[in-house]
Amino acid sequence: MSNKPPPPRPAPRLYLATPVVDDPAALLAELPGLLAAADVAAVLLRLKETDQRTMITRIKSFAPPVQKAGAALLVEGHAELVARGGADGAHLPGIAALKEALPSLKPDRIAGVGGLTTRHHSMDAGELGADYLLFGEPDAKGQRPSAQAIAERLDWWAELFEPPCVGFAMSLEEAHDFALSGADFVLVGDFVWSDPRGPKAALIEVDAAIKKAHATAIASPDPAGSEHG
């Protein structure tokens, strides 16, 4: 066996969560410009709960512009609507939802999972066949671990396991730190949409920050090394 170091991980990419979509027209008009401005790998479509037919119609309206930009469209929850709406996959809120959705999504579509509160849950999700794991999203009460705890979980997962990990960033600083910790993707949402300069400026800035963090991580392969001593 050779002792060559493993190749560096590719630079993290953005995963853009939409606001909760009720009237899609304005967002549909804005989305192509956003996706052209930054390196967005996937879009998470968060739909307002309504009747199935309306939700399917909304998924169908988002799939072409997202896919044309070279990104994947994932639907938050609602795995049963993914194929009918022409989306690429679903993001599922925990192990039970993942188990239930896998038969309808695999092998053609993406099954991502969040809501993983323990390392044990995370390993279970990986073994079940999740295509990515999301760490750091707020729970139903809006609570989440500290940014440092999320970064440590990402670092642990990235070092030991194959499926990609995603860091849920609630600020530019978190996006940078999670990229530094080994996240394959950084999920951004509310703070981008609420930026007073507009979402495009925010997205470009976040994209630059995660690329910069990745360059730093490659230059010094163990960014946390100095903190372990």
Secondary structure as the mmCIF struct_conf table of DSSP 4:
data_model
#
loop_
_struct_conf.conf_type_id
_struct_conf.id
_struct_conf.beg_label_comp_id
_struct_conf.beg_label_asym_id
_struct_conf.beg_label_seq_id
_struct_conf.end_label_comp_id
_struct_conf.end_label_asym_id
_struct_conf.end_label_seq_id
HELX_LH_PP_P HELX_LH_PP_P1 LYS A 4 PRO A 12
STRN STRN1 ARG A 13 VAL A 21
BEND BEND1 ASP A 22 ASP A 23
HELX_RH_AL_P HELX_RH_AL_P1 ALA A 25 ALA A 37
BEND BEND2 ALA A 38 ALA A 38
STRN STRN2 VAL A 40 LEU A 47
HELX_LH_PP_P HELX_LH_PP_P2 LYS A 48 GLU A 49
HELX_RH_AL_P HELX_RH_AL_P2 GLN A 52 LYS A 68
TURN_TY1_P TURN_TY1_P1 ALA A 69 GLY A 70
STRN STRN3 ALA A 72 GLU A 76
BEND BEND3 GLY A 77 GLY A 77
HELX_RH_AL_P HELX_RH_AL_P3 ALA A 79 GLY A 85
TURN_TY1_P TURN_TY1_P2 GLY A 86 GLY A 86
BEND BEND4 ASP A 88 ASP A 88
STRN STRN4 GLY A 89 LEU A 92
BEND BEND5 PRO A 93 GLY A 94
HELX_RH_AL_P HELX_RH_AL_P4 ILE A 95 LEU A 105
TURN_TY1_P TURN_TY1_P3 LYS A 106 ASP A 108
BEND BEND6 ARG A 109 ARG A 109
STRN STRN5 ILE A 110 VAL A 113
BEND BEND7 THR A 118 THR A 118
HELX_RH_AL_P HELX_RH_AL_P5 ARG A 119 LEU A 128
TURN_TY1_P TURN_TY1_P4 GLY A 129 GLY A 129
BEND BEND8 ASP A 131 ASP A 131
STRN STRN6 TYR A 132 PHE A 135
TURN_TY1_P TURN_TY1_P5 ALA A 140 LYS A 141
BEND BEND9 GLY A 142 GLY A 142
HELX_RH_AL_P HELX_RH_AL_P6 ALA A 147 LEU A 160
BEND BEND10 GLU A 162 PRO A 163
STRN STRN7 CYS A 165 PHE A 168
BEND BEND11 MET A 170 SER A 171
HELX_RH_AL_P HELX_RH_AL_P7 LEU A 172 LEU A 180
TURN_TY1_P TURN_TY1_P6 SER A 181 GLY A 182
BEND BEND12 ASP A 184 ASP A 184
STRN STRN8 PHE A 185 VAL A 188
HELX_RH_AL_P HELX_RH_AL_P8 ASP A 190 TRP A 193
TURN_TY1_P TURN_TY1_P7 SER A 194 SER A 194
TURN_TY1_P TURN_TY1_P8 PRO A 196 ARG A 197
HELX_RH_AL_P HELX_RH_AL_P9 PRO A 199 ALA A 219
BEND BEND13 SER A 220 PRO A 221
TURN_TY1_P TURN_TY1_P9 PRO A 223 ALA A 224
HELX_RH_AL_P HELX_RH_AL_P10 GLY A 225 HIS A 228
#
